[in-house]
Structures are given as structure tokens and as C-alpha cells.
Amino acid sequence: MKTSWRTASLVATAAAVLALTTACGQDAGTTPASAARNAGATVAAGDAAEPGGGTAIGAGNGYGADDTQDSTAPGTPAGELTVASDPGLGKVLTDGSGLTLYRFDKDTADPPRSNCSGDCATTWPPVPADDATAGAGIDRALLGEVTRADGSKQLTIGGRPAYRYAKDVNAGDVNGQGVGGTWFAITPTGEKAGRSAPPGLSVREDPELGEIVVDREGRTVYRFLKDKAWPESVSNCSGACLEKWPAVAPVAADDTKGVKKKGLMPFTRADGTRQMTVDCWPVYTFSGDKAPGDTKGQGVGGTWYAVSPDGKPVGAPGA
């Protein structure tokens, strides 16, 4: 069939528009999961799509996989679930093929709800509930299901939606553990397998001081009353003082737990290094604290005090 110049022009124009759209980056929510998988686009770790297949949460278009093809299609039956023992994680659930099952921190268990769809569900295929059965060591009462946005039934363990991971190819693989800080192998009771790293800053209940901030190693965090807060954020501890009271290195706000977010930021010291602040006040640890939980720096010189979750110096005069 002959092609008129008008038809050829329209085809050429459409091709140019498509090329421009692809180069500028198409919205992840408008790209079919199968197309994304076949294209083999590189993706980042740990994000998830909004319920109903909306725009992905977080930067990029990825969920922890690269151009590796799915090891199991989203509709692959679960079969008889078994309890496997992993050297680093302890007891984890696997499907009938021995593939590890995972849970997602952005999901909910009460009520059960999956927040992984679209491209996320390509990287983390939901485990179908239809034929799942409980093997030895698994409480059948903990197995349930949740209806996904597409109407399919997804297996839940203790209320938690269960998934496989595209990079797990062989039985016993646990490549999805800790991806993005939100994906973890699931235990027979629906809990996270293993232990994730403690946050950079968190809160501990001290028997004498109450709630105080501690670092990743469990060391007490202190404030120096001679410092200044934002907008200056000045540390007046340097030289020998800094050897005795090491500055706390910068910590990402989302790598904290229980600490007030406002005023949680790093600043640049006079020597050019970066130091963390809580409520905009520079914070330190104490070289005299030899074990997690020690508070030997409390009240030293009448100027050093442990820090409360809102950044106040615990026990300081007028605090």
C-alpha cells in the first residue's frame, strides 16, 4: 500500500514526540510494569508505588532491582510454606520453591494493606493467597489475605502482605534483606527477620535522667552550655576539649528515632569539619563513657549535660 506524504509526515511527527518524551523521562505511573521489565531500566533500591498504581514514593523509578528479569512472575503460586533457617537472619518463611518471602515497612497489618504496586510490584511480586498452605512450624491461623487494587488476593502473614524479590533466583537467597531500609525477610509470625542496624540517634530511658539521646553505639549524647545554637551554631569545644568530648558526626534526619526533628541538622565547625546538632545545638559524646548506658559526663564542670529528645540539657540549671 502506498503511503502519502501526509501520512508519512504524521508518522515522523509522532516518532519525534515519542523520542522526546522518552528522553525527558516518562512518569513511572504511566509505564506498564511489563514494559519496564522488558526494557531493563536500572532502578534504585527501596521505593514503592502509591496505592492504586500512582506515582512512586521517593526519587527515581526503582525498587531495588536492575535489569535482572523477575525470578518469579507475580502470579506464581505460593504452595506449601516452610520455615527455613538462615545463618544470619534466623527463621524465615519460604514458599513451595524455597524462595524467601518478604515484608514491606510501608505496608500496614491492622488493617492489612499493601502499598507496593506498579513497578514496585514488578520488583517485589506479591505472593498469591489462593493455594498457600501452612507447613510444619507455621500457625495456619496467621495466614490470611488482602485484596489488592487490581482485585487479586495477596497472602498475609500475621496481617503483613508477603512478597518475593526479583533478585532471589535460588532457594535460600536473601538478597532482599534490608533493601532501602524498608524490606525484610518475614518470620513465621510476620515479624522482621534478623536485626536492622540501630538508628544514628535514638532515645534511651535512663533510670536517673529519664529520656536521653544516644548515638548508634548506645553512647550518651551531651550538650556544652558554652556553645551557641542556630543561627550561629558555634562550638566552643576544640583542641584538647574535643579529644575529651568528640563531636557527633552528621546523621540523616530519617536515621533517627524518637528525637525531635525540628532543629535536627549538621553545621560546619571552625575547623571545617561537620558536626550534628539537636534542636540546633552542637552535640558530643564523652570519652569517659566506656560502655553503652554510661552517663559519666553528666554535669561535668557544671557545663556538660545529657540531651533530652527535644534538645534540652537534662538537669542543667534553668533547663
C-alpha positions in Angstrom: 0.0 0.0 0.0 1.4 3.5 -0.9 2.0 5.9 1.8 1.0 9.5 1.2 3.3 12.4 2.2 0.7 13.5 4.7 0.7 10.1 6.4 4.5 9.9 6.4 4.6 13.3 8.0 2.3 12.4 10.8 4.2 9.2 11.5 7.5 11.1 11.6 6.0 13.7 13.9 4.6 11.0 16.3 8.0 9.3 16.4 9.8 12.6 17.2 7.3 13.3 20.1 7.8 9.8 21.4 11.6 10.1 21.3 11.4 13.5 23.1 9.1 12.0 25.8 11.4 9.1 26.4 14.5 11.3 26.6 12.8 13.7 29.1 11.7 10.8 31.4 8.2 9.4 31.4 6.1 9.3 34.6 6.7 5.9 36.2 3.0 5.6 36.9 2.2 5.6 33.2 4.6 2.9 32.2 3.3 -0.7 32.2 5.2 -2.9 34.6 5.8 -5.4 31.8 7.3 -2.7 29.6 9.6 -1.5 32.3 10.8 -5.0 33.0 11.4 -5.8 29.3 13.2 -2.5 28.8 15.7 -3.5 31.6 15.9 0.0 33.0 18.2 0.5 36.0 16.3 1.2 39.2 17.1 2.3 42.7 16.5 0.5 46.0 13.6 0.5 48.4 11.0 2.8 47.0 7.4 1.9 46.5 4.4 3.0 44.4 1.5 4.7 45.9 -1.7 2.6 46.4 -3.6 2.2 43.2 -0.5 2.4 41.0 0.2 6.1 41.4 3.5 7.9 41.3 6.3 6.2 43.1 7.3 7.4 46.5 10.9 8.7 46.7 13.3 9.6 43.9 13.8 7.6 40.8 11.8 4.8 39.2 13.1 1.9 41.1 12.6 -0.5 43.9 15.8 -2.4 44.4 16.4 -4.2 41.1 18.3 -3.5 38.0 17.9 -5.2 34.6 17.6 -8.7 36.2 14.5 -10.4 35.0 12.0 -11.5 37.6 12.9 -14.9 39.0 9.2 -15.5 39.6 6.1 -14.0 38.0 3.7 -12.1 40.2 1.1 -14.9 39.8 3.3 -17.8 40.7 1.5 -19.9 43.3 2.9 -20.0 46.9 2.4 -23.7 47.5 3.3 -25.1 50.9 5.1 -22.5 53.1 8.1 -23.8 55.0 10.3 -22.4 57.8 14.0 -22.1 56.7 16.9 -21.3 58.9 19.3 -18.6 57.6 22.7 -18.3 59.3 22.4 -14.5 59.6 18.7 -14.0 59.9 17.4 -17.0 61.9 14.0 -18.4 60.9 12.4 -17.1 57.7 9.4 -18.1 55.7 9.9 -19.6 52.2 7.4 -20.6 49.5 7.0 -24.0 48.0 10.0 -23.4 45.8 12.2 -22.4 48.7 12.2 -18.7 47.8 12.4 -16.3 50.7 9.2 -14.2 51.5 9.5 -10.6 52.5 7.5 -7.8 54.2 7.5 -4.0 53.5 7.7 -1.4 56.2 5.3 0.9 54.4 2.5 -1.6 54.4 0.1 -2.0 57.3 -1.0 -5.1 59.2 -4.1 -3.7 61.0 -5.9 -3.4 58.7 -3.8 -5.4 56.2 -2.8 -3.1 53.3 -0.3 -3.2 50.5 1.5 0.0 49.5 3.5 -1.7 46.7 2.1 -1.6 43.2 3.1 -0.8 39.7 6.9 -1.0 39.2 7.3 -1.8 42.9 5.2 -5.0 42.4 7.3 -6.0 39.5 10.5 -6.0 41.6 8.6 -7.4 44.6 5.9 -9.7 43.2 3.0 -10.1 45.7 2.6 -13.7 46.8 -0.9 -15.1 45.8 -3.1 -16.3 48.7 -5.1 -18.8 46.8 -3.2 -22.0 47.2 -0.9 -21.1 50.2 -0.8 -23.7 52.9 1.0 -23.9 56.2 3.9 -26.3 56.5 5.5 -27.6 59.7 6.1 -24.9 62.3 3.7 -22.4 60.8 0.5 -21.4 62.6 -2.3 -21.7 60.0 -4.3 -19.0 61.9 -1.6 -16.4 61.0 -2.2 -16.9 57.2 -4.6 -14.6 55.7 -5.2 -12.5 52.6 -5.7 -8.9 51.4 -7.4 -7.7 48.3 -5.1 -5.6 46.1 -6.2 -2.7 44.0 -6.3 -5.0 40.9 -8.7 -7.3 42.7 -6.2 -10.1 43.2 -5.7 -11.8 46.6 -2.3 -11.4 48.3 -1.1 -13.7 51.1 -0.6 -12.1 54.5 1.4 -13.4 57.5 0.2 -12.1 60.8 -1.6 -9.4 58.8 1.5 -8.4 56.8 1.4 -8.7 53.0 4.0 -11.1 51.7 6.3 -10.7 48.6 9.1 -12.3 46.8 12.1 -10.5 45.4 13.1 -10.3 41.8 16.9 -10.8 42.5 16.3 -14.0 44.5 17.0 -16.7 42.0 17.9 -19.7 44.0 16.2 -21.3 47.0 17.6 -19.7 50.2 18.6 -16.4 48.6 18.0 -13.4 50.9 19.2 -10.6 48.6 16.1 -8.5 49.5 17.1 -8.3 53.2 17.3 -4.6 54.2 16.8 -3.2 50.7 16.1 0.5 51.0 15.9 0.1 54.8 12.2 -1.0 54.3 12.3 -4.6 53.0 13.0 -7.5 55.3 12.6 -11.3 55.2 9.5 -12.3 57.1 9.4 -14.7 60.0 6.7 -17.4 60.6 4.9 -14.9 62.8 5.1 -11.9 60.4 7.9 -10.1 62.1 11.1 -8.8 60.5 13.9 -11.4 60.3 17.2 -10.5 61.8 18.1 -7.2 63.3 18.4 -4.0 61.3 21.2 -1.5 62.2 20.2 0.8 65.1 19.5 4.4 64.1 22.2 7.1 64.2 20.4 8.9 67.0 17.7 7.4 69.2 16.2 7.8 72.7 17.0 5.7 75.8 15.3 5.7 79.1 17.9 6.3 81.8 16.9 5.3 85.4 18.1 8.6 86.8 17.9 11.1 84.0 14.8 9.9 82.1 14.7 10.0 78.3 18.1 10.9 76.8 19.6 10.8 73.3 22.1 8.2 72.4 24.2 7.5 69.3 24.3 4.4 67.1 26.7 2.7 69.6 24.4 3.5 72.6 26.7 6.2 73.9 25.1 9.1 75.7 24.9 12.4 73.8 25.8 15.7 75.5 25.5 19.4 75.2 28.0 22.1 76.2 26.5 25.1 77.8 29.2 27.4 76.4 28.1 26.6 72.8 25.7 28.7 70.7 22.7 27.5 68.8 21.4 28.4 65.3 21.6 30.7 63.5 25.2 30.8 64.7 25.6 27.1 65.7 29.0 27.7 67.3 31.1 25.0 69.0 33.3 26.4 71.8 35.0 23.0 72.3 38.2 22.4 70.3 41.7 21.0 70.8 42.1 19.1 74.0 38.4 19.6 74.7 37.4 18.0 71.5 39.6 15.0 72.3 37.7 14.5 75.6 34.3 15.4 74.1 34.2 14.0 70.5 31.8 15.8 68.2 28.9 13.7 66.9 29.2 13.3 63.2 26.2 14.3 60.9 23.2 11.9 60.9 20.4 12.0 58.4 17.1 13.1 59.9 15.4 9.8 58.8 18.2 7.9 60.5 16.9 8.9 63.9 14.2 7.6 66.2 12.3 9.5 69.0 14.4 12.7 68.6 12.6 15.9 67.8 13.0 16.6 64.0 13.0 20.3 64.2 16.5 21.7 64.5 18.0 18.3 63.7 20.8 19.2 61.3 24.5 19.4 60.8 26.7 22.5 60.7 30.3 23.3 59.7 32.7 23.8 62.6 35.5 26.4 62.6 38.0 23.7 61.6 35.9 22.8 58.6 34.5 19.5 59.8 30.8 18.8 60.1 29.0 18.2 63.4 25.5 17.2 64.3 23.0 19.4 66.2 19.9 18.6 68.1 17.5 21.5 68.4 20.2 23.4 66.6 22.7 22.8 69.5 26.0 21.1 68.8 26.2 17.6 70.4 29.0 15.4 71.6 29.8 12.1 73.3 32.2 11.7 76.3 35.5 9.8 76.2 34.9 8.8 79.8 31.8 6.8 78.9 33.3 3.3 78.4 30.1 1.3 77.9 26.6 1.9 76.3 24.4 3.4 79.0 27.2 5.3 80.8 26.5 8.9 81.8 29.8 9.8 83.4 29.8 13.1 81.5 26.6 14.3 83.2 27.2 17.7 85.0 31.0 17.7 84.4 32.3 21.2 85.1 28.7 22.4 85.5 28.6 22.8 81.7 28.1 19.4 80.2 24.7 17.7 80.3 22.9 14.8 78.6 20.5 15.8 75.9 16.7 15.2 76.0 14.7 14.2 72.9 13.8 17.9 72.3 17.4 19.0 72.6 17.3 20.4 76.2 20.3 19.8 78.6 18.9 17.4 81.1 19.4 18.6 84.7 21.1 21.9 83.8 20.2 24.9 85.9 17.2 26.7 84.4 16.7 24.0 81.8 
